[in-house]
Amino acid sequence: MPTLLFAHSSDELYGSDIVLLELVRRLDPARFRPVVLTPTDLRYEGRLSRALTAAGLAHHAVDMPVLRRRYLSPTGLPGFWKRLLTGTRQVQRLAVAEEARLIHSNTAAVWGGALAARRLRLPHVWHIHELITEPVLVRRLVAGMVARYADRVVAISRAVADHLLADQPGLAARLTVIPDAVDTDRFHPQVDGVSLRRAWGVAADEVLVGVVGRISAWKGQEVFIEALAQARRQVPNLRGVIVGDVVPGEGWRRDELVRRAGERRLGDCLIWAGYREDVPQVMAALDVLVLPSVRPEPFGMVVLEAMAAGLPLVLVDSPALLEHARPDRDCLVAPPQEEAFAAAILALVRDPDRGRALGASARRQAEALSVPVLTTRLVAIYEETIARYRRKSQA
């Protein structure tokens, strides 16, 4: 059967990693054989690799560069180009050894798959999970790379697609919007979160509000801390939890948040849960999930997971999020300011019936974005692209 080579940008288990894992797990082995390439440019803990091994799926670690801010300087760029050259050669060798019929680049930040596909004259699908706004030069460079090296482009939201098309309108004929998907059997309102609440020391009469996702410059954990501090002045039994961790090597971001929480005297009221793989239980343990991102979200996988769990949501006013979560029907919406988020949290805490109604509606929305739907649509793109290349080679 044809081999699909997936070039990915990390070896973790956050949004795009989980989407890739769920996709390759569900590919029909009688139709396609997936092989995943993960980068070694950071000291990852290897969570995605371990999950692939457990699923019996082939994967290789490759010293390919991932477009990161540390490279965006006069001293960093030479290292990026050097690693891009050597990494692309590694991808080429693996593509030949694995007899790949198509290369799928999973995120705009990994370029080795695109260059290898061009050199080997293989079809290339570029799956865009990011919404890059700045630096402007990088945004345009990425859009130009996608336009030049992708036979087909898949955007995870209409917002991501429109962002690409603003710089490269000629991509329209090759671009398809396929929303990310959630396993609605794993994320379900009937999942039990009591044991996790107990492990965190959260009493039955306490209200637990949380933010789930990687600790980064734009996910808004600092906004959450300020909003929690304000809301607790009116609801003393309110507690918070931050689930997720930093990119390897950026521990200072976590330290800064801990310092801020200490200054707001949150103390034991705020739980630092770190990275967790039992996210369905995390969602079940929460009473409210918030997402206060300070920059536009490309999709918001954690939001879809919370929706599938039937959880009340407070979301930042970001177009991609509101493509699948409808304001005042599936969620409450607020600007990324602590006062606004505190007010929205208090509105749900004081009116639990409203929260339950929002959660039930959100669950129905999430059921339409299931993993089998995502897999079926991507498989159709693979088959169509491979067939087109075969006809072209025979012409």
Secondary structure, 3 states (H helix, E strand, C coil): CCEEEEEECCCCCCHHHHHHHHHHHHCCCCCCEEEEEEECCCCCCCHHHHHHHHCCCEEEEECCCECCHHHCCCCCHHHHHHHHHHHHHHHHHHHHHCCEEEEEEECCCECHHHHHHHHHCCCEEEEECCCCCCCHHHHHHHHHHHHHHCCEEEECCHHHHHHHHHHCHHHHHHEEECCCCECCCCCCCCCCCHHHHHHHCCCCCCEEEEEECCECCCCCHHHHHHHHHHHHCCCCCEEEEEECCECCCCHHHHHHHHHHHHHCCCHHHEEEEECCCCHHHHHHHCCEEEECCCCCCCCCHHHHHHHHCCCCEEEECCCCHHHCCCECCCEEEECCCHHHHHHHHHHHHHCHHHHHHHHHHHHHHHCCCEHHHHHHHHHHHHHHHHHHHHHHHHC
